[in-house]
């Protein structure tokens, strides 16, 4: 990709890339057919997970680009680049509709390389548009989608927050001079900011978002894009909307933040508080059932709803594992809590099943890209929880009923490790646990070698299960070395 620098382009306070003419940037876009396809994939599969864009507005801007490319704003061009980049990371390289991408850029060997270059183009557009001092809704939308992407760029989150405040995304009441479409676009972006800050608070326990939450902004309407008109917003539907997932995530992540705060504090997690948190999680799950399922079953008419239900269930079961983990072992002279062990096994198995669903079920074929990222880490969490409980209670719990799903999970990780770094790093861990659990005779925990059980439990407790980026994968080798396994 040959981009000719233009040293006359002002960038304050610093440039994030070489100065490049708009014509050269436009030339780096995929073909129109590829752009059309990637945009369709984005709005049908990715956007519902973080729906901050108003589709009809984006469509009008895209039509203007097609009709008159040179008049396109750089901030909107950045938005198009980042959408293409993020979507490309989720596509199968054998997709015939995208075959021309690699032939157009022969120096790139895979979609990941093309996606990185498209993201670089987005940053060049923002830089040349002087986004640090001049910003629009497109600037903010680009930054939020970029931060939400797989490589979460937390350094930009503070910038996005301040841009959001500067353009009035946190206002509670619609100004008379503003239509409902523009007002909802701002409310959606503010919800996106809240969601990302809550993510950060969950990932990094010392971060607090109470100030943002205390601002009590008016949250976006839980409606489809077509329900928002310039003069009114139609009544919400009882069916899933384009905003349903992000609204549910906001509620659940606020609860997750409270749970993580409690677990990290000096306050004791007693059985009463455990039951209270369990009840709150179950209440959220019942809302997902009502919204995404039909009479408790997946709808054959709406594969997306079932994918979103599975996606949300992963969060719930991981919370159950975090809450019940401490009660699965003897504590203060009390025996392990049998109900918590059963809960950990049940939630662990549920995570393994969801992993299988995304990999195997035809109805979820368009969401298979989940298995390359966080879904694999969720499944590892589930497998480790199941193994920990079975090893802890090896004398009283028969591991045989769990062998089929555990074995199939190991096979799945082996198959996917060439595409997924998480699978590649998790595979040796699962192999070792598989060998321990399903040997000819499962050894009691106290016979597993040099205190393997205690060292293994300590490792489980130190893994940041909600933040894959902070996992020290080498620590597993230390476990094996310490115990002579």
N, C-alpha and C positions, 0 to 999 in steps of 0.2 A: 504494500500500500504506500504509494508515493504521494505524500502531502507536502506542498510547497509552503515553507514558512513565510509569513508576512510580518516583518518586524515593525510595521507601522501601526499594528493593532494595539490599542492601549489596554492594559490589564492592570487593574488596581485591586489589592495592593501588590499582587504578584501574579504571574502567569502560571496556570496549571497545565500548560502545554504550548506547543508552537502555534504562532499565528497562522491561520489557514483561511483561504478565501471560502466564501459560502459555496461557490460553485464546486470547489474541490471536496467540501464536506458532503454536498448533495450527491456527488459521484460515488461516495463510499456507502451509500444506502444500498441494501439489497434491491433486486429488481422489483418492479411494482407488483408482480404476481407473488413474489416471496414476501414482500411487505404485507400485502393483503392477507396472505395465509397466516403470517405470524401475528398480525393484529387480531384476526379471528380466533386463533388459538389463545391469545392472551386474554381476551374478554370472555371466552367461554370456559377456560380452565384455571387461569391464574388470578384474574381480577377478583372473582368472588371471595378469595381468601383475604384480600386487602383492597376492597373496592372503594378507592378514593376518587376515581375518575368518573365523570359524567359522559357516558358513551356517545349520546347524540352530539354533544359539544365537540368531542374528539373527532367524530365522523365529519362534521362540518370543517374543522381545521384540516383534516387529512385531505378532503376534497379540494380545499384551497391550495394545498401543497401540490397536488397532482395537476391542477389547472394552471398554477403560476408559482413554480418552485422558488424562484429568486426572491419573491416577496415574503417568504416564510420567516417568521421570527426565529432567532437562534434558540431561544428558550424552548419553543415548541419543537424545533428540530431535535434538541437534546432529549425531549420527552419521547419522540419517536425512536431515536437511537436506543434509549434505555429499555423501552418496551421490546424492541427486536432482540436486544442482547439477553434480557431476562428470559424471554420465551425460548430463544434458541438453546439455552442451557437445559431446557426440559424436553427437547425433541430427540427422537431417535435418529442417528446419523444415516440409517438406511431409508429414511423417509424420502420417497422419490420426488416429492414436491419441493424439496430443499436441496436436491442434488447439485443444482447450479451454483450454490453458494461456494462450495469448495473449489469448483472449477474456475470460478471468477477470481479467487484469491489462492493461486497454487502454492503460495508460501505457507499457507495455513493447512495443517494436517487434520484438524478435527473441528467440530462445532465450537468446542470450548475456546479455541484460539480466536475464531471469528467473533464469538460473543465478547471476548475481552477487548478486541479491537473496536467493536461497536460501542462498548462502554467508554473506551478512551475517546471516541468521537463525541460522545455525549458530554464528557468533561471539557473537551476543547470548546464545544458550543457554549457551555455555561461560562467558561473562563472568558471567552471573547465577548460574551454578552455582559461581562462585568457583574456577575450575579451577587458578589459580596456587597455591592452598593446599589445595584439596580435589579429589581426582581419583580416577577409577575406570578400569577397562579401557576403558570406552566413551570416556572423555576422551582417552586415548592413541590409540585407534583413529581417532577423529575427527581428531586433529591429524596423524597419519601420513598418512591419506588426503588431507587438505588440502594437506600439504607435497608429496606425490607428484603432485598435480594440475598442470595446465599452468602455472599461476602459482606456481612453487615458492617457498613462503614460508619461506626459510631461517632467518629470525629466530626461528621457532618450533621449529627443530630441536633447539636446546639444551634448550628446555623439555621437548620430547618425550623426549630422552635422560634427563633427570633424573627425569621422571615414571616412565619405564621402570625406572630403578634403584630408585625409591621403592616401586614395587609388585612388585618382585622378578622382572622379566622376564629378568634376566641370570643367574639362578641355574642351576646345572648339573644339580642333582638334584631330582627331584620330592619335595616334602614329603609326609609320610604323610597329612597332613590335606587335601591337595589332590587332586582327581580329575585324570585325564589330559586331559579337555577344557580345564579351566582352565589346566593346565600348558602344553598346546600353544598355547593362545591367547597366553600370555605369550612362549613361544619364537617364535611367528610375529611378534609385535610387535618382539621384539628383532632378528630377522632383518630386519624392515622398517627398523629404526633403522640397522643396519649398512649396508643397501643405500643408504639416503639419505645417510649420512655418506661412503660410498664415491663416490656421485654427486658430492657436494660436493668431495671430494678430486680427482676427475677434472676437474671444471669449473674449480676454483680451485687451481692447481698447488701453492700454498704450504701447503695444508691437508694434514695427515697424520692417518691413522686407525689408525696402528700400535698405539696404546694400546688402542683398542677391539678390534682384531683379536687382540692378545696376551691378552685376557681369556679367549679360547677358550671361549665359551659353548656349550652343547649346542644345535645347530641343530635346527629343527623337523623332524618326520618328513615324508618325501616321500610323503604319502598323501592320499587324498580325505577330505573332511569326514566322510563316512559311515563311514570306517574308524576314527574316533576315538571310543572309548566311555569312559565315566567310569572303568571298571576296567581297560581295556587298549587298546592300539593294534594293529590288525591288521597283518599283514605287508605291506610295500610291493608295489605292482603293477609289472609290467614295462611296462605301458601308461602313457601320459601321465597325470599326476594334476593336481589343482588346484594343487599346489605345485611342479610341475616347472619352470615358467618362473622363478619367483623363486629357486629353488635354482640353476638354471643361471646366472641373472644374478649371483648372489652370487659364484660361481666366476669368471665372466668379468670382472666388475668388479674383483675383487681382482687379476686378471692385468692388466687395463687400468691400474689404479693403479700397478702395478710398471712397466709399460711407460712410462707418463707420467713417473714418477719418474726413470727412466733417461734418457729423452729430455730432461728438464729439467736433468739433472745435468751435471757436467763430464766424466763418463765417456764415452769414445768408443763409438759404436755401430758395431762392426766387423761383418764378414760372419759371424763365428761366433756372435755374440750375436743378429744378425738371424735366422740360421737357427734358433737356439734358440727365439726368440719365435714365429717362423713355425710351428714344430712344436707349440708349446703351443696356439696358436690353432687349428691344424688338428685337434688332439686334441679340443678342445671341440666343433668342428664335427662330428666323427665321432659324438660322443655325441648331438648334436641329431638327426643323421640316424637313429640307432638308435631314439631315443625318439619322434620326431614323424613320421617317414616310414615307409612300408610297402614293403619291398624297394626302397628308394631313390626311391620315387614318392609323391606326395601321396595320402592315403587319401580315397576318395570318401565314406566314412562319418564322417569327422571333419574338418570344415572348420577347426575351431579349432586343431587340431594343426598344420595347414599354415600358418595365420596366425602361430602362435607360432614356427614354424621360420623363416619369412620375417623376422619381427621380430628374432630372434636373429642371423640372417645379416647384417643391417645392421650390427650392432655389430662382427662379425668383419671385414667388408670395410673398415670405416672404420679399424680397427686396422691392417690391411694397408697402407692408404694412408698412415697416419702413419709406419709403420715404413720403408716403401720409398721414401718421398718423397725423402729425402736422397741415395739412391743413383741417382736418376733423372737427376742432373746431373753434370757433370764435377767432380771433387773431388781436391784435392791432386795435380793433374797426371794423375790417372787418368780414363779415359773413363767416360761413364755406364754403369751396370750394366744390360745388356740384359735380364737376368732381372727386375730390379726394374721397369723400364719396362713389361715385359709384364705383371707382376703388378699394377701400378697401373692399366693399361688394363683388365685382366680384372676387377678389383674395382670399378673405376669403372662399367663396363658392368653388372656384377651389381647395383649400387645402382640404376641406371636401370631395370633389368628389374624389380626388386622394387617400385619406385615404380609401374611400369605394372601389375604384378599387383594391387596394392591398389586401383588406380583402375579396372581393367577386368574382372578375372576374376570371373565370377558366383559362384564358390565363396567369394570373399572379400568379397562385397557387404556383409556385416554389419560389416566392418572397414574400410570405405572412409574413415571419419573419420581414419584414420592419415595420409592424404595431405594433410590440412590443417596438420599440425604438423611433428614431427621427421622424418617420412619425406621430406617435401619438402626439408628441409635436408640430409638424407643424400644425396638425389639430386643436389642442387647440388654437394656434395662430390665425388660420382662424376663429374659432368659436367666440373667444373673439372679434376679429375685427368686425365681422358681428353684434354681440350683441351690441357692443359699438355704431356703427353707427345707428342701429335701435332704441336704447334707446335715442340717442341724437336727432333723428328726428322722434320721435314717433308720432307726430301730422301729419306728411306729408308722411311718408313711411309706407306702409302696410307690416307687418311682415309675413302675411299668406303664400306668395310664398316660404318662407324659412323654413316653419315649418317642412315639411317632412324630409328634409335633416338634420335639426338640431336634430329632434327627433331620427332619425336613428343613428346619431352620438352618442347621449347619450346612446342609447341601445348598440351600439358597444363598447363603453368604459366600460360599466357595464359588458359585456361579457368577455372582455379581461383583466380586472383589476387583476384577479388572476395570470396572466402570466406577466403582464407589470406594473412596478412601476409607470411609467408615467401615465398610464391609471388610476391606483388606486388613484393617487394624483390629477388627473385632474377631475375625475368623480364628486366629490362634487361641483366643480366650475361650470361645465356644467349643472348639475342638477339645481343649483340656477338660472343661467341665463335662462335656459329653462322655469322655473316657472315664472320668471319675464316677459319674452318676450311673452309668449303664455297663459297668464291668460285670463279670460273672456274679460277683457278690458285692453289693454296695457296702463299703467299709463304714463303720460308725465314725462320726466326726472326730472323736478323740483318738482314732487309730489312723488318721490320714497322713501321718508323717509328722515332721517337726512343727507341731502346732499350726498345721495348715489352716484349720478352721478359724482360729483367732486372727491369723494374718489375712486370710481371705475376707473375713468380716470387716476388718479394719480397712482393707482396700475398698470394699463396697461402700463403706461409710464416707470415704474421702473423695470418691468420684463425684464431680459436679454434674449430676444427672440432668439438670435443666440447661446446661451450657456446654455443648459438645466442643466448642472452640477452646475451652479451658482444661480439657481432659489431658492428663499426663499419661499417654499410652505406654511409655516405658516403665511405668510403675508396675504393670502386670509382670514384666520380666523380673522385677525385684521380688515380687511375691514368690515366683517359682524358684528364684535363686536362694531366697531366705529359707524356704521350706524343703529344698532339695527335691522338688517334684520333677 
